[in-house]
Amino acid sequence: METDDKSTPIRVVVTEVNPGSADALRETLMRVVAGGRRMHIVGYARDGLEVAQMAAHTRPDLMFVDTDMPGIDGFEACKLAVAANPDTICVILAEAPSMEVHTAAMRAGARAVLDMQQSEANLRTLVDQLVELREAKSKPEFAIATDPEKMPVSIAVTSATGGAGKTTVATNLSVLLARRYPNQVALIDYFGQFGNVALSLDLHPNMDISDLLGYQELDVDLVDSHLTSHESGLKILAGVTRGTQDALSQVDVPQLASLLGMLRRRNRFTIFDIPPLLSPSSAYVLSRCQHILLVSNLDDIADMRDTSALIELLLNANVPAERIKLVVNRVMKDSEFNIRDLEDSTGVKAWARLPNDYPLANAARNAGIPFVLSRPREPLSRAFNDIVERLMQDVRSMAH
C-alpha cells in the first residue's frame, strides 16, 4: 500500500470457511479488477483468528471477511485484523446485509459491506473505490500530513501595541527559515498599514492579499501566483496599502480557511504578521497557528498591560497556553522595567530575548535588507538564529 504503481499487484486475503467456498468471489474479483491492475490472492483464512494472523503476517491491501466465521465471528476478526495491520482495508461479506450489519461492520473498522448478491458492476465500483483509498498514501499531501520533517507549520507574529517590532521579528525570522527551506516559506502581511513587510524586504508586489481574497474559489496555483519571491528564497503575500484597509473588512472565516489550507499545502512554514488589533478574522488566523510569537517591550507600562490583556484574550478564546511564546524585544540594562516585571504582569515566561540595537534594525528596514542577511554576526542577528533553533526544537517535539 505504499505506491500507486499499477504494476504492483493488489494483495488480497479472502475467507474460506469450507473448501471451495471462496472460488466464486475469487473469480469475480479477477474479472472486475480493471485499469491494468493485477490482483494476487496471498492467503485464505479459515477462521476468525486466522484473519487477524494473516493481516499481521501477509499484510494484504484488501481483506474480504465473511460474517460467519468459526471461533471468532467476522466482525471481531475484522476488528483484530485492523488492529494488527491498520493499513489493511477490510470488507465484510454478507447475504442481503441489514442496517445492523452495516453498523456492526463500521464499528469493527471495516471500510465497506459487500452484498454477495450484488452485480459485478457494483463490485467493480467498490473495488476501484477501495484501491483509490489504498493509493492515498502515494499522494504528496500524505507525506505532508504524516512526515514530521514535512508537516506544515503556521506561525503568527503579533503584538499588543504598534511599534513593538513585530514586523522586524517576522521578516528576519522568515528569511532565516527560508534559507533552510528555500521556496517553502511564505510570509503573509495580514494588514499592510501595520506591517509593511514588502517595504522591509525592498519588494514592490503588483498584487496583495485583498486581490487574492476577492476570488470566489481558491486553488494552490492561484495562491502561488499572488506570492512575490525574495532573493532569500522567501515568498510573501503583501498586505493592503495604506488607505485601502477597508478592502479587508468583509473578509470572512471561510475565505481565510481556504487561503490557509492552500498555503499549507505548498509551504513548510507559513508566517503571519498580525496587526495589534483583534478582529474575527485575525482571531481565526491566531487560532490556526501552532506557534504565536507575541512581541513586547520593557519601556512602557501600557505595553506590558496590553500584552497581558492580549494573552488573556487568547486564552479565553481557547488558544492553548503552550502555543503563546513571549518574545521580549529591545532588551537593555537601563530599561524602565525588567523581564521579571513583564513575566509577573503577563503570567507568561519569556520565551526569547532580543537585545536592543535600534540603529541596526532601523538601517536594515530603510535599506530593505534584513539584518540577519547583511550583518549576521551582530548580537541581534545571533539572537534570531537562536530563536530559529528553539522554534525548530519545538516543531520537532510537537511532531512526535
GIZIPE-V954493 format. One record per pair of residues at least 6 apart in sequence whose C-alpha atoms are under 6 Angstrom apart, sorted by the first residue. I is the first residue (numbers start at 0). GAP is how many residues later the second one is. D is the distance in whole Angstrom. If there is no record, write none. Layout:
[[I/GAP/D] [I/GAP/D]]
This chain:
[[0/133/6] [2/135/5] [3/131/5] [5/31/5] [8/29/5] [8/30/5] [8/31/6] [9/29/5] [9/30/6] [10/29/5] [10/49/5] [10/50/5] [11/29/5] [11/30/6] [11/48/5] [11/49/6] [11/50/5] [11/51/6] [12/28/6] [12/29/6] [12/30/5] [12/31/6] [12/50/5] [13/30/5] [13/49/6] [13/50/5] [14/29/5] [14/30/5] [14/31/6] [14/50/5] [15/6/5] [15/28/6] [15/29/6] [15/30/5] [16/29/5] [31/92/5] [44/6/5] [46/22/5] [46/23/5] [47/21/6] [47/24/5] [47/25/6] [47/29/5] [51/28/5] [51/29/4] [54/26/5] [54/30/6] [55/28/5] [55/29/6] [59/28/6] [60/27/5] [61/26/6] [61/27/5] [61/28/6] [62/27/5] [63/27/5] [63/28/6] [64/9/6] [64/27/5] [64/28/6] [65/8/5] [65/26/6] [65/27/5] [66/6/6] [66/7/4] [67/6/6] [74/33/6] [77/30/6] [78/29/5] [78/30/6] [89/20/5] [89/21/6] [90/19/6] [90/20/6] [90/21/5] [90/22/6] [91/21/5] [92/21/5] [93/21/5] [94/20/6] [94/21/6] [95/19/6] [143/6/5] [143/7/5] [144/6/5] [147/251/5] [151/112/6] [151/116/4] [151/117/6] [152/116/5] [153/115/6] [153/116/5] [153/117/6] [153/135/5] [153/136/6] [154/116/5] [154/134/5] [154/136/5] [154/137/6] [155/115/6] [155/116/5] [155/136/5] [155/137/6] [156/116/5] [156/117/6] [156/135/6] [156/136/5] [157/8/6] [157/116/5] [157/136/5] [158/117/5] [158/135/5] [158/136/5] [159/116/5] [159/146/6] [159/147/5] [160/115/5] [163/132/6] [165/129/6] [166/28/6] [171/198/6] [177/7/5] [177/55/5] [177/56/5] [181/51/5] [182/50/5] [182/51/6] [183/83/4] [183/84/5] [184/49/6] [184/82/5] [184/83/6] [184/84/5] [184/85/6] [185/49/5] [185/50/5] [185/84/5] [186/49/5] [186/83/6] [186/84/5] [186/85/6] [187/48/6] [187/49/5] [187/84/5] [188/49/5] [188/50/5] [188/84/5] [189/49/5] [189/83/6] [189/84/6] [190/48/5] [190/49/6] [191/47/4] [191/48/5] [191/49/5] [192/48/6] [192/49/5] [193/81/6] [199/165/5] [199/168/5] [200/167/4] [200/168/6] [201/166/4] [207/30/5] [207/31/5] [207/32/6] [208/29/6] [208/30/6] [219/42/5] [226/8/6] [226/9/5] [226/10/5] [227/7/5] [227/8/5] [228/6/5] [289/33/6] [290/32/5] [291/31/6] [291/32/5] [291/33/6] [292/32/5] [293/31/6] [293/32/5] [293/33/6] [294/32/5] [294/33/6] [295/32/5] [295/33/6] [296/31/6] [296/32/5] [297/39/5] [298/36/6] [298/37/5] [307/38/4] [324/26/5] [325/24/5] [325/25/5] [326/24/6] [326/25/5] [326/26/6] [327/25/5] [328/25/5] [329/24/6] [329/25/5] [329/26/4] [330/23/6] [330/24/5] [330/25/5] [331/24/6] [342/6/5] [354/25/6] [363/6/6] [363/7/6] [371/9/5]]
